[in-house]
Amino acid sequence: MSKLPGDREKLSGVSTTDLAPDQPTAQLYTGIVLYSTVDPEADAMLIADGMIAWTGTADSAAVLHPDIPRIDATGCLVTPGFVDAAATADGSLPAPPQEQAAAARGIVLRLPGPAGTRDGVRVIVPGDEPVPYRDYVRDGIPFTFGSGGAPQAQDPWSWVRAAAHDPDPDQRVGDRAAFLAATRGGQRAAGHRHPGDLRTGLPATFVVWEPWDLTVRSEAAGVDTWSTDPRSRTPLLPDLDQGSPRALRTVIDGRIVHDSLPKAET
């Protein structure tokens, strides 16, 4: 992840320089569901030197990377991390003591508020006022989300739910559009370029979520398209009707900054 200029260099989520230096330089995650349109059949991901070094099938990994320590994350969804694009309401810098709690929610970057338009991106605090999400998508207006420092808006999956389950059916967007707004849209507000999924050659910044029912939900109200065929190249996301999944591990530039993943390394 590239850094922001000036004071915003401090806003990279959790400081990776303060973490224990003995974390392995290479790890192979297996059994995962990878959020990727490039390699939709991948169920393994190699992290090396802070980068995504390889994605593919676990069978291929056994042949290509037999000596890399494995992390069994069977059934876990692995996605880009969320960005809290308005972590404060008044423009003040986000408080460092809250970084660990944010990482535990799958947030990898926190920016100061307030909500509003920033660098061409509309920053929304869900619940503040009605939002024309579908109109933004139709008109090509990029948007993203922030908590505004409000306790009730700390769960980043609630941001996705707000746009995908808006009370006005005519303004709802699909789960994927809402998720990309909450992840890639936040990176854009920070001045970063990010493709919106996890690919070889990108910094290893991602979240491992607990196993959860996954789906592809269309924009049409009440319509689900259960396209679980990898050939559709439509990444799956959690079924948010059941609540919000828990972040088991959050990684920034290859460094583990939050970890409650069961120890099952091989």
ZADRENNU-359046 format. One line per field, with one value per atom (N, C-alpha, C, O, CB): residue number from 0; x, y, z. Coordinates in steps of 0.1 Angstrom, whole numbers. Glycine has a CB too. Layout:
# residues N
num = [NUM  ...]
X = [X  ...]
Y = [Y  ...]
Z = [Z  ...]
# end
This chain:
# residues 266
num = [0  0  0  0  0  1  1  1  1  1  2  2  2  2  2  3  3  3  3  3  4  4  4  4  4  5  5  5  5  5  6  6  6  6  6  7  7  7  7  7  8  8  8  8  8  9  9  9  9  9  10  10  10  10  10  11  11  11  11  11  12  12  12  12  12  13  13  13  13  13  14  14  14  14  14  15  15  15  15  15  16  16  16  16  16  17  17  17  17  17  18  18  18  18  18  19  19  19  19  19  20  20  20  20  20  21  21  21  21  21  22  22  22  22  22  23  23  23  23  23  24  24  24  24  24  25  25  25  25  25  26  26  26  26  26  27  27  27  27  27  28  28  28  28  28  29  29  29  29  29  30  30  30  30  30  31  31  31  31  31  32  32  32  32  32  33  33  33  33  33  34  34  34  34  34  35  35  35  35  35  36  36  36  36  36  37  37  37  37  37  38  38  38  38  38  39  39  39  39  39  40  40  40  40  40  41  41  41  41  41  42  42  42  42  42  43  43  43  43  43  44  44  44  44  44  45  45  45  45  45  46  46  46  46  46  47  47  47  47  47  48  48  48  48  48  49  49  49  49  49  50  50  50  50  50  51  51  51  51  51  52  52  52  52  52  53  53  53  53  53  54  54  54  54  54  55  55  55  55  55  56  56  56  56  56  57  57  57  57  57  58  58  58  58  58  59  59  59  59  59  60  60  60  60  60  61  61  61  61  61  62  62  62  62  62  63  63  63  63  63  64  64  64  64  64  65  65  65  65  65  66  66  66  66  66  67  67  67  67  67  68  68  68  68  68  69  69  69  69  69  70  70  70  70  70  71  71  71  71  71  72  72  72  72  72  73  73  73  73  73  74  74  74  74  74  75  75  75  75  75  76  76  76  76  76  77  77  77  77  77  78  78  78  78  78  79  79  79  79  79  80  80  80  80  80  81  81  81  81  81  82  82  82  82  82  83  83  83  83  83  84  84  84  84  84  85  85  85  85  85  86  86  86  86  86  87  87  87  87  87  88  88  88  88  88  89  89  89  89  89  90  90  90  90  90  91  91  91  91  91  92  92  92  92  92  93  93  93  93  93  94  94  94  94  94  95  95  95  95  95  96  96  96  96  96  97  97  97  97  97  98  98  98  98  98  99  99  99  99  99  100  100  100  100  100  101  101  101  101  101  102  102  102  102  102  103  103  103  103  103  104  104  104  104  104  105  105  105  105  105  106  106  106  106  106  107  107  107  107  107  108  108  108  108  108  109  109  109  109  109  110  110  110  110  110  111  111  111  111  111  112  112  112  112  112  113  113  113  113  113  114  114  114  114  114  115  115  115  115  115  116  116  116  116  116  117  117  117  117  117  118  118  118  118  118  119  119  119  119  119  120  120  120  120  120  121  121  121  121  121  122  122  122  122  122  123  123  123  123  123  124  124  124  124  124  125  125  125  125  125  126  126  126  126  126  127  127  127  127  127  128  128  128  128  128  129  129  129  129  129  130  130  130  130  130  131  131  131  131  131  132  132  132  132  132  133  133  133  133  133  134  134  134  134  134  135  135  135  135  135  136  136  136  136  136  137  137  137  137  137  138  138  138  138  138  139  139  139  139  139  140  140  140  140  140  141  141  141  141  141  142  142  142  142  142  143  143  143  143  143  144  144  144  144  144  145  145  145  145  145  146  146  146  146  146  147  147  147  147  147  148  148  148  148  148  149  149  149  149  149  150  150  150  150  150  151  151  151  151  151  152  152  152  152  152  153  153  153  153  153  154  154  154  154  154  155  155  155  155  155  156  156  156  156  156  157  157  157  157  157  158  158  158  158  158  159  159  159  159  159  160  160  160  160  160  161  161  161  161  161  162  162  162  162  162  163  163  163  163  163  164  164  164  164  164  165  165  165  165  165  166  166  166  166  166  167  167  167  167  167  168  168  168  168  168  169  169  169  169  169  170  170  170  170  170  171  171  171  171  171  172  172  172  172  172  173  173  173  173  173  174  174  174  174  174  175  175  175  175  175  176  176  176  176  176  177  177  177  177  177  178  178  178  178  178  179  179  179  179  179  180  180  180  180  180  181  181  181  181  181  182  182  182  182  182  183  183  183  183  183  184  184  184  184  184  185  185  185  185  185  186  186  186  186  186  187  187  187  187  187  188  188  188  188  188  189  189  189  189  189  190  190  190  190  190  191  191  191  191  191  192  192  192  192  192  193  193  193  193  193  194  194  194  194  194  195  195  195  195  195  196  196  196  196  196  197  197  197  197  197  198  198  198  198  198  199  199  199  199  199  200  200  200  200  200  201  201  201  201  201  202  202  202  202  202  203  203  203  203  203  204  204  204  204  204  205  205  205  205  205  206  206  206  206  206  207  207  207  207  207  208  208  208  208  208  209  209  209  209  209  210  210  210  210  210  211  211  211  211  211  212  212  212  212  212  213  213  213  213  213  214  214  214  214  214  215  215  215  215  215  216  216  216  216  216  217  217  217  217  217  218  218  218  218  218  219  219  219  219  219  220  220  220  220  220  221  221  221  221  221  222  222  222  222  222  223  223  223  223  223  224  224  224  224  224  225  225  225  225  225  226  226  226  226  226  227  227  227  227  227  228  228  228  228  228  229  229  229  229  229  230  230  230  230  230  231  231  231  231  231  232  232  232  232  232  233  233  233  233  233  234  234  234  234  234  235  235  235  235  235  236  236  236  236  236  237  237  237  237  237  238  238  238  238  238  239  239  239  239  239  240  240  240  240  240  241  241  241  241  241  242  242  242  242  242  243  243  243  243  243  244  244  244  244  244  245  245  245  245  245  246  246  246  246  246  247  247  247  247  247  248  248  248  248  248  249  249  249  249  249  250  250  250  250  250  251  251  251  251  251  252  252  252  252  252  253  253  253  253  253  254  254  254  254  254  255  255  255  255  255  256  256  256  256  256  257  257  257  257  257  258  258  258  258  258  259  259  259  259  259  260  260  260  260  260  261  261  261  261  261  262  262  262  262  262  263  263  263  263  263  264  264  264  264  264  265  265  265  265  265]
X = [8  0  9  18  -10  7  14  10  -1  13  20  17  11  13  30  4  -1  9  18  -14  8  18  15  4  18  26  24  19  23  15  10  5  -2  -3  -3  -8  -16  -7  -13  -24  6  14  12  15  29  7  4  -9  -12  4  -16  -30  -31  -41  -39  -21  -21  -27  -23  -7  -37  -44  -35  -33  -46  -30  -22  -7  -4  -25  1  15  22  22  22  27  34  48  53  34  53  67  68  79  73  57  57  54  53  47  52  48  61  72  40  59  70  77  70  65  90  97  99  105  111  93  96  85  84  97  76  66  73  82  55  68  74  73  64  67  84  84  76  72  98  72  64  54  57  73  41  31  21  19  23  16  7  -7  -8  13  -17  -30  -37  -37  -38  -44  -50  -65  -68  -43  -73  -87  -96  -107  -88  -90  -97  -107  -106  -87  -116  -124  -118  -120  -140  -111  -104  -113  -119  -91  -114  -121  -113  -104  -125  -115  -107  -115  -121  -94  -115  -121  -110  -114  -127  -98  -87  -84  -82  -74  -85  -83  -94  -92  -69  -106  -118  -118  -125  -130  -110  -109  -98  -97  -106  -91  -80  -86  -95  -72  -80  -83  -70  -69  -90  -59  -47  -40  -42  -37  -33  -26  -13  -12  -35  -2  11  15  14  22  19  24  39  43  16  46  61  66  63  68  74  81  71  73  91  59  49  41  33  56  42  34  26  29  44  16  9  18  18  -6  24  34  28  33  45  16  10  -4  -6  19  -13  -26  -29  -24  -37  -36  -40  -47  -52  -27  -46  -53  -43  -31  -58  -49  -41  -33  -22  -50  -39  -31  -19  -8  -40  -20  -8  2  14  -13  -3  6  14  26  -2  8  16  28  38  7  26  37  47  59  31  42  50  57  68  42  50  55  54  48  46  61  60  66  62  66  75  83  78  83  97  68  63  53  44  56  54  45  31  28  48  22  8  -1  1  3  -11  -21  -34  -39  -21  -40  -53  -64  -67  -55  -70  -81  -93  -100  -77  -96  -107  -120  -124  -108  -126  -139  -139  -149  -147  -127  -126  -126  -119  -114  -133  -133  -121  -119  -146  -113  -102  -105  -107  -88  -105  -109  -99  -91  -123  -100  -93  -99  -110  -94  -91  -96  -104  -104  -84  -112  -121  -113  -102  -133  -118  -112  -123  -134  -107  -120  -129  -125  -115  -128  -132  -128  -132  -128  -134  -139  -142  -143  -153  -156  -131  -130  -133  -136  -116  -133  -137  -147  -148  -124  -154  -165  -160  -166  -176  -149  -145  -132  -127  -144  -127  -114  -102  -91  -114  -103  -91  -86  -93  -95  -73  -67  -73  -75  -51  -75  -80  -71  -58  -82  -76  -69  -61  -68  -78  -48  -40  -45  -45  -26  -50  -54  -66  -68  -59  -73  -84  -80  -89  -95  -67  -63  -65  -69  -49  -62  -63  -77  -80  -57  -86  -100  -105  -113  -109  -100  -104  -99  -106  -99  -86  -81  -89  -90  -66  -94  -102  -115  -122  -104  -119  -131  -128  -138  -139  -116  -112  -109  -110  -123  -107  -103  -88  -81  -110  -83  -69  -64  -51  -65  -73  -69  -80  -92  -66  -75  -85  -81  -69  -85  -90  -88  -96  -107  -91  -92  -100  -112  -112  -92  -123  -135  -132  -121  -147  -143  -157  -162  -154  -166  -175  -181  -182  -181  -195  -185  -186  -178  -174  -182  -176  -168  -154  -150  -174  -145  -131  -124  -125  -126  -116  -109  -118  -114  -97  -130  -139  -147  -155  -132  -145  -151  -161  -157  -141  -173  -183  -182  -183  -198  -178  -177  -190  -195  -165  -195  -209  -208  -201  -218  -214  -216  -230  -240  -214  -232  -246  -254  -250  -245  -267  -276  -278  -287  -272  -268  -269  -281  -288  -256  -283  -294  -296  -288  -290  -308  -310  -299  -295  -324  -295  -284  -289  -294  -271  -287  -291  -280  -274  -295  -278  -267  -268  -258  -267  -280  -282  -279  -274  -296  -284  -281  -266  -261  -288  -259  -244  -238  -230  -238  -242  -237  -240  -232  -242  -253  -258  -250  -247  -273  -247  -241  -226  -219  -246  -220  -206  -199  -187  -200  -206  -201  -195  -202  -211  -181  -176  -179  -180  -160  -182  -185  -179  -175  -200  -177  -172  -178  -187  -156  -173  -180  -170  -158  -187  -176  -168  -178  -190  -162  -172  -180  -184  -193  -172  -176  -179  -176  -181  -193  -169  -166  -178  -178  -162  -190  -202  -201  -198  -214  -204  -203  -212  -208  -207  -224  -233  -228  -235  -246  -218  -213  -199  -192  -213  -195  -181  -180  -169  -177  -191  -190  -190  -200  -202  -179  -178  -188  -192  -164  -192  -202  -215  -224  -203  -218  -230  -230  -241  -232  -219  -218  -223  -231  -204  -218  -222  -237  -245  -215  -242  -256  -265  -276  -259  -260  -268  -270  -281  -260  -261  -262  -270  -278  -249  -267  -274  -288  -295  -265  -291  -304  -311  -319  -303  -309  -314  -330  -336  -310  -336  -351  -358  -369  -356  -352  -357  -352  -341  -354  -361  -356  -350  -342  -368  -355  -349  -335  -329  -359  -330  -317  -307  -295  -317  -311  -302  -292  -296  -310  -280  -271  -267  -271  -258  -260  -257  -246  -239  -251  -245  -236  -221  -214  -236  -218  -204  -201  -190  -202  -211  -209  -207  -198  -220  -215  -213  -200  -194  -225  -196  -183  -172  -162  -182  -172  -161  -160  -150  -163  -172  -172  -165  -158  -186  -168  -162  -148  -141  -170  -142  -128  -120  -113  -127  -122  -115  -119  -110  -119  -132  -136  -128  -125  -150  -126  -118  -104  -98  -119  -98  -84  -83  -74  -79  -93  -93  -94  -87  -105  -102  -103  -90  -87  -114  -82  -69  -58  -47  -65  -62  -52  -44  -34  -43  -49  -43  -50  -62  -42  -43  -49  -50  -40  -41  -62  -63  -74  -84  -68  -71  -80  -93  -103  -73  -94  -106  -107  -117  -118  -97  -96  -81  -73  -102  -78  -65  -58  -63  -66  -47  -40  -25  -19  -42  -18  -4  3  -1  1  13  21  16  22  20  5  0  5  8  -16  6  9  -1  -13  9  4  -4  -12  -8  5  -22  -31  -45  -51  -31  -49  -62  -67  -61  -59  -79  -86  -91  -96  -98  -89  -94  -107  -106  -84  -118  -131  -135  -132  -142  -142  -147  -156  -162  -155  -157  -166  -180  -185  -165  -186  -200  -206  -200  -198  -220  -227  -224  -225  -242  -220  -216  -227  -233  -202  -228  -238  -234  -224  -252  -241  -240  -254  -263  -234  -255  -268  -269  -261  -271  -280  -282  -287  -291  -291  -288  -293  -309  -314  -290  -315  -330  -334  -329  -335  -344  -349  -355  -363  -360  -350  -355  -350  -356  -370  -340  -336  -321  -313  -337  -319  -305  -301  -309  -304  -289  -284  -273  -262  -279  -276  -267  -257  -257  -275  -248  -239  -226  -216  -236  -225  -213  -203  -193  -217  -206  -197  -185  -187  -204  -173  -161  -160  -154  -149  -165  -164  -172  -169  -169  -181  -188  -179  -182  -201  -168  -158  -165  -161  -152  -175  -182  -178  -183  -197  -170  -166  -178  -187  -155  -177  -188  -185  -174  -189  -196  -196  -205  -214  -200  -203  -211  -226  -229  -207  -235  -249  -252  -252  -258  -253  -255  -268  -270  -252  -278  -290  -288  -296  -300  -277  -274  -265  -260  -267  -262  -254  -240  -240  -251  -230  -217  -207  -206  -213  -198  -188  -177  -176  -182  -170  -159  -146  -143  -159  -138  -124  -115  -113  -118  -110  -101  -86  -78  -102  -83  -69  -69  -76  -59  -62  -60  -46  -38  -67  -42  -28  -26  -34  -24  -16  -12  2  11  -14  4  17  25  37  25  17  23  25  29  36  22  23  10  0  29  9  -3  -6  2  -3  -17  -19  -31  -34  -22  -39  -49  -50  -49  -63  -51  -51  -59  -56  -37  -70  -77  -80  -89  -90  -71  -72  -67  -57  -64  -75  -71  -57  -55  -81  -49  -35  -36  -37  -26  -35  -36  -25  -28  -50  -13  -3  3  5  8  7  14  27  34  4]
Y = [-12  0  12  14  0  21  34  42  41  41  51  60  73  77  62  79  92  103  101  95  115  125  131  131  135  137  145  137  126  157  144  137  125  116  147  123  111  99  88  113  100  88  80  68  92  87  80  73  66  91  73  68  55  52  78  46  34  23  11  30  26  16  13  23  3  1  -2  -1  -6  -16  5  6  -7  -14  16  -11  -23  -23  -34  -28  -12  -11  -14  -17  3  -13  -16  -31  -34  -7  -39  -53  -61  -57  -58  -73  -82  -86  -88  -95  -86  -88  -102  -105  -82  -111  -125  -132  -144  -133  -124  -129  -135  -130  -119  -147  -153  -145  -137  -167  -146  -138  -145  -138  -137  -157  -164  -173  -181  -173  -173  -181  -185  -177  -174  -197  -202  -204  -213  -214  -197  -199  -209  -207  -185  -219  -229  -230  -227  -242  -236  -238  -226  -226  -244  -214  -202  -200  -207  -190  -190  -185  -171  -162  -184  -170  -158  -148  -152  -161  -136  -125  -120  -112  -113  -126  -123  -126  -136  -131  -116  -119  -124  -130  -106  -123  -128  -143  -150  -120  -148  -162  -167  -171  -164  -168  -172  -186  -189  -170  -195  -209  -210  -221  -218  -200  -201  -204  -198  -188  -214  -217  -217  -222  -230  -210  -209  -196  -191  -221  -190  -177  -177  -180  -165  -174  -173  -159  -150  -180  -156  -143  -144  -153  -138  -135  -135  -121  -113  -144  -117  -104  -93  -83  -103  -94  -84  -83  -73  -71  -92  -91  -104  -115  -89  -103  -115  -121  -116  -112  -132  -138  -148  -150  -145  -154  -164  -167  -166  -177  -170  -175  -187  -187  -165  -197  -208  -219  -215  -214  -231  -242  -248  -247  -253  -254  -260  -272  -274  -265  -279  -290  -285  -291  -298  -274  -268  -263  -264  -256  -257  -252  -263  -261  -246  -275  -286  -290  -295  -299  -288  -291  -279  -281  -294  -267  -256  -250  -245  -245  -251  -245  -255  -252  -233  -266  -277  -273  -279  -290  -264  -261  -249  -245  -260  -242  -230  -234  -242  -221  -228  -230  -227  -217  -222  -237  -236  -231  -235  -249  -223  -219  -224  -220  -203  -234  -239  -230  -228  -253  -223  -214  -219  -211  -199  -232  -238  -231  -229  -253  -227  -220  -206  -199  -227  -200  -186  -177  -181  -183  -167  -157  -147  -142  -149  -145  -136  -124  -126  -143  -112  -100  -89  -89  -96  -79  -66  -61  -64  -56  -52  -46  -34  -28  -43  -31  -19  -7  -7  -21  5  18  26  28  25  31  41  55  61  40  60  72  84  96  72  83  94  89  87  101  85  79  89  85  73  102  112  121  122  121  129  137  151  159  137  155  170  173  184  175  163  165  162  164  179  159  155  142  134  156  140  127  116  118  127  104  93  89  90  80  86  83  70  60  83  70  57  46  34  60  49  38  30  18  43  35  28  20  13  38  20  13  -2  -9  16  -8  -22  -27  -37  -26  -19  -23  -22  -30  -13  -12  -11  -23  -28  2  -27  -38  -51  -60  -40  -52  -64  -64  -74  -64  -53  -52  -53  -53  -39  -55  -57  -44  -43  -64  -33  -20  -19  -20  -8  -16  -15  0  2  -23  9  23  32  30  26  42  52  66  70  50  73  87  97  93  89  109  119  122  122  131  126  132  146  151  130  153  148  142  140  160  138  133  144  156  126  140  150  146  134  164  155  151  155  166  159  145  146  140  128  139  149  144  137  127  135  142  136  124  119  133  120  108  113  121  98  109  112  103  91  111  108  101  101  112  106  89  88  82  72  80  88  81  75  83  91  62  57  60  60  42  64  67  82  86  60  90  104  110  119  111  106  111  101  93  125  102  94  96  107  96  85  85  79  68  78  86  81  72  76  92  60  51  48  49  39  44  39  51  49  33  63  75  77  81  87  76  78  68  72  76  55  45  49  48  31  52  55  67  68  58  77  90  89  99  101  77  76  84  88  80  86  94  83  76  103  83  74  77  89  73  67  70  59  49  70  63  54  57  65  55  50  51  55  53  38  60  62  61  62  76  60  58  72  72  50  82  95  95  104  100  85  83  78  77  96  75  71  57  48  74  53  39  30  19  39  35  26  24  16  32  30  29  23  25  42  16  11  -2  -5  8  -10  -23  -20  -15  -32  -22  -19  -27  -22  -21  -39  -46  -39  -41  -60  -31  -23  -13  -9  -17  -8  2  -5  1  7  -17  -25  -27  -26  -38  -31  -34  -22  -23  -40  -10  2  5  9  14  3  6  -5  -3  8  -18  -29  -32  -39  -42  -27  -30  -17  -16  -39  -7  7  5  -2  17  13  12  16  11  21  24  27  17  18  42  8  -2  4  -3  -11  16  22  27  30  33  28  33  22  26  44  10  -1  -4  -3  -13  -8  -13  -27  -32  -4  -35  -48  -49  -39  -55  -60  -62  -59  -53  -76  -63  -62  -47  -42  -69  -39  -25  -18  -9  -19  -22  -16  -20  -11  -20  -32  -37  -30  -25  -52  -28  -21  -7  -1  -22  -1  13  14  24  18  4  4  0  3  -5  -5  -10  -2  7  -25  -5  3  17  26  -4  21  35  43  54  36  36  43  45  55  35  35  37  48  56  23  49  60  74  83  59  75  87  90  102  86  80  82  85  88  70  85  88  76  77  98  64  51  45  47  42  38  30  15  10  31  9  -4  -11  -5  -5  -23  -29  -34  -38  -41  -35  -40  -54  -59  -36  -62  -76  -79  -70  -86  -92  -96  -103  -113  -105  -97  -102  -104  -97  -93  -113  -114  -101  -94  -126  -98  -86  -74  -63  -82  -75  -64  -66  -77  -64  -55  -56  -65  -65  -42  -73  -83  -76  -77  -94  -69  -62  -68  -66  -47  -76  -83  -87  -85  -96  -93  -98  -112  -115  -88  -120  -134  -134  -131  -144  -137  -137  -151  -161  -130  -152  -165  -171  -164  -164  -185  -191  -186  -184  -207  -184  -178  -182  -185  -162  -182  -184  -173  -161  -185  -177  -167  -167  -177  -170  -155  -153  -142  -135  -150  -141  -130  -124  -130  -134  -112  -106  -95  -86  -100  -95  -86  -73  -72  -91  -62  -50  -50  -42  -39  -59  -59  -64  -73  -69  -57  -60  -74  -78  -50  -81  -94  -105  -116  -94  -102  -112  -115  -107  -106  -128  -133  -141  -149  -142  -140  -148  -157  -152  -139  -169  -178  -184  -196  -189  -175  -179  -183  -175  -167  -195  -200  -206  -211  -209  -206  -212  -203  -191  -215  -207  -198  -192  -181  -206  -199  -194  -181  -173  -204  -177  -165  -153  -142  -165  -156  -146  -135  -123  -140  -138  -129  -133  -143  -128  -125  -129  -130  -122  -119  -140  -141  -132  -129  -156  -129  -121  -127  -135  -106  -123  -129  -125  -114  -124  -134  -131  -123  -128  -145  -110  -101  -101  -94  -87  -109  -111  -118  -118  -119  -125  -133  -126  -131  -146  -113  -105  -102  -101  -113  -100  -96  -107  -110  -82  -112  -121  -114  -102  -128  -122  -118  -119  -129  -125  -108  -108  -117  -114  -94  -128  -137  -132  -134  -151  -126  -121  -109  -109  -132  -98  -86  -85  -85  -74  -83  -82  -69  -66  -95  -62  -49  -51  -52  -37  -50  -51  -64  -63  -39  -75  -87  -89  -100  -88  -79  -79  -82  -75  -66  -92  -95  -85  -83  -109  -77  -67  -70  -63  -54  -80  -86  -100  -105  -79  -108  -123  -130  -130  -128  -137  -146  -159  -167  -140  -161  -173  -185  -184  -171  -195  -207  -212  -212  -218  -216  -221  -234  -244  -220  -235  -247  -247  -253  -250  -242  -241  -255  -263  -231  -258  -271  -269  -279  -281]
Z = [0  0  0  8  12  -9  -9  2  7  -23  6  17  13  2  25  22  20  23  31  28  17  20  33  38  9  39  51  63  65  49  71  83  80  89  90  68  66  65  64  53  64  65  78  78  64  88  101  101  111  112  90  90  83  76  84  83  76  84  83  72  92  100  113  121  93  115  126  122  111  131  130  127  126  136  137  115  113  119  122  99  121  126  141  146  124  148  163  166  178  170  156  158  160  156  147  165  167  154  144  174  154  142  137  127  143  145  143  134  134  156  128  119  107  102  115  102  91  78  76  88  70  57  46  37  53  48  38  45  54  28  41  46  34  25  57  35  25  31  39  18  27  32  23  11  33  29  21  26  37  22  17  20  20  24  33  15  15  3  -6  15  5  -6  -9  -1  -3  -21  -24  -31  -41  -32  -26  -33  -45  -44  -24  -57  -69  -81  -83  -69  -91  -104  -113  -124  -110  -110  -118  -117  -126  -115  -104  -102  -93  -81  -95  -99  -90  -85  -75  -98  -90  -86  -75  -69  -97  -71  -62  -48  -43  -61  -41  -27  -19  -8  -26  -25  -18  -22  -33  -21  -12  -15  -8  4  -11  -15  -9  -6  -15  -18  6  10  12  20  23  6  8  7  -2  -3  17  17  16  9  6  22  23  11  10  25  1  -11  -13  -7  -23  -22  -26  -37  -48  -31  -34  -44  -54  -64  -36  -50  -58  -53  -41  -58  -63  -59  -68  -80  -60  -64  -72  -63  -53  -78  -68  -60  -50  -52  -70  -40  -29  -35  -31  -18  -45  -51  -58  -57  -61  -65  -72  -61  -63  -81  -51  -40  -34  -31  -29  -33  -27  -36  -31  -26  -49  -58  -60  -60  -72  -60  -63  -50  -51  -69  -39  -27  -15  -5  -23  -16  -6  7  17  -11  7  20  27  37  17  22  28  39  37  18  51  62  58  52  74  60  56  68  80  51  64  74  69  58  76  76  73  76  88  79  66  68  61  54  64  62  54  56  68  58  45  46  48  48  56  50  54  41  31  62  41  30  32  43  28  21  22  13  1  19  18  10  13  22  13  4  7  20  24  -4  27  40  37  27  49  47  47  50  56  57  45  48  55  49  35  67  73  68  74  89  58  52  59  55  38  70  79  93  99  75  99  112  123  134  114  120  129  122  110  134  130  125  122  115  134  129  129  121  122  143  114  107  115  110  102  128  136  132  126  151  135  132  140  152  134  135  143  154  153  134  165  177  176  173  190  178  176  186  182  179  198  207  201  205  220  191  185  173  167  181  169  157  159  149  154  170  172  171  165  185  177  176  162  157  185  154  140  132  124  134  135  128  131  122  132  143  147  139  139  162  134  126  111  103  128  107  93  86  74  86  94  88  88  98  97  76  74  72  71  62  71  69  75  72  54  82  88  84  86  104  79  75  83  89  60  85  92  84  72  96  92  85  81  80  95  79  80  67  58  83  67  55  45  49  58  33  22  10  10  27  1  -11  -9  -5  -23  -12  -10  -22  -25  3  -29  -41  -51  -57  -37  -52  -62  -57  -64  -74  -44  -39  -28  -19  -33  -29  -19  -7  -8  -24  5  17  25  29  26  28  34  48  49  25  58  71  70  72  83  69  68  79  91  66  77  87  90  96  100  85  87  79  85  83  67  59  47  45  53  40  29  18  16  23  12  2  -11  -11  7  -22  -35  -41  -51  -45  -35  -39  -54  -61  -31  -58  -72  -82  -92  -74  -78  -86  -88  -98  -81  -77  -77  -87  -95  -63  -86  -95  -110  -119  -92  -112  -126  -131  -143  -126  -123  -127  -127  -130  -119  -123  -122  -111  -113  -135  -100  -89  -79  -73  -82  -77  -68  -53  -50  -69  -45  -31  -22  -27  -29  -10  0  13  14  1  24  37  48  47  40  59  71  83  81  71  94  107  113  120  117  109  116  131  138  113  135  150  158  170  155  151  158  162  154  149  174  179  171  168  193  166  159  145  138  159  140  126  125  115  119  136  136  128  123  150  126  119  104  98  122  97  82  74  63  77  78  71  71  62  76  82  82  71  67  96  67  56  43  35  54  41  29  30  20  28  41  43  41  35  57  45  43  28  25  49  20  6  -2  -11  -1  2  -5  0  -7  -3  12  18  21  31  31  14  16  17  9  5  26  27  14  12  38  6  -7  -18  -21  -11  -22  -32  -44  -51  -36  -48  -60  -59  -69  -65  -46  -44  -39  -36  -34  -39  -35  -46  -58  -31  -42  -51  -47  -36  -51  -56  -53  -42  -39  -65  -36  -25  -29  -22  -19  -42  -47  -49  -45  -60  -54  -56  -43  -41  -64  -33  -19  -13  -6  -10  -15  -9  -15  -8  -10  -28  -35  -31  -30  -51  -28  -24  -10  -7  -23  -1  12  13  23  21  2  2  -8  -4  0  -21  -31  -31  -33  -45  -29  -28  -17  -19  -26  -6  5  1  4  17  -6  -10  -20  -20  -17  -29  -38  -31  -35  -48  -21  -13  -6  -4  -2  -3  3  -7  -4  11  -20  -31  -35  -42  -26  -32  -36  -48  -50  -24  -56  -66  -62  -57  -80  -63  -59  -68  -71  -44  -73  -82  -76  -84  -89  -63  -57  -54  -47  -65  -58  -54  -51  -51  -65  -48  -44  -55  -60  -31  -59  -71  -68  -59  -83  -75  -74  -78  -87  -84  -70  -72  -64  -64  -86  -57  -48  -34  -30  -48  -26  -12  -5  -8  -5  4  11  22  34  17  19  28  26  16  26  36  34  48  58  26  48  60  57  47  63  67  67  76  88  72  70  78  81  74  69  92  97  86  78  110  86  76  77  88  78  66  65  53  43  66  53  40  30  34  43  18  8  -3  -6  3  -9  -20  -30  -27  -14  -41  -50  -51  -56  -64  -46  -45  -56  -57  -31  -64  -74  -69  -57  -85  -77  -73  -72  -64  -83  -79  -78  -64  -59  -89  -59  -46  -45  -53  -42  -35  -32  -42  -42  -33  -50  -60  -57  -56  -74  -55  -53  -65  -70  -40  -70  -81  -75  -72  -93  -73  -66  -76  -78  -59  -81  -91  -84  -83  -101  -79  -72  -81  -77  -61  -94  -104  -106  -110  -118  -103  -104  -118  -120  -101  -128  -142  -144  -154  -152  -135  -136  -132  -135  -127  -125  -121  -113  -114  -134  -106  -97  -82  -78  -99  -76  -62  -53  -53  -57  -44  -34  -22  -19  -30  -15  -3  7  4  -6  20  30  29  24  44  33  33  45  56  33  43  54  61  71  50  56  63  76  85  54  77  89  99  109  85  96  105  98  86  118  106  101  105  117  105  96  99  108  108  87  115  123  117  110  137  118  112  121  133  111  115  122  121  131  117  110  109  100  89  103  103  95  93  102  102  80  76  68  59  67  71  64  59  67  73  46  40  45  48  43  46  51  66  70  45  73  88  94  91  93  103  110  121  130  116  120  130  139  149  122  135  144  141  129  141  151  149  159  171  149  155  163  155  158  168  144  136  144  150  123  145  152  147  135  151  156  152  146  153  164  133  126  115  104  120  117  107  106  115  111  93  91  83  80  83]
# end
